[in-house]
Amino acid sequence: MHIAAASFSAATQRPAAPQARPPVDLTQLAVAQTNVKMTAAAGAALGQATGELAGVLVDISV
């Protein structure tokens, strides 16, 4: 049986450096969060109006 020995140096055992990420645009994040909140509010208002027209009381005060 023949066993081949491999030599490892510290350079080959080091994990790869993490890649730099581009900076996050906080303005775009804020706009996206605002859009989600506005969509939820519009959906709740539409549900309220639909419920009132159908004669069902829907509480959206939460």
ABEGO torsion letter per residue (X at the ends): XBBBBBBBBAAAABBBBBBBBBBBBAAAAAAAAAAAAAAAAAAAAAAAAAAAAAGBBBBAAX
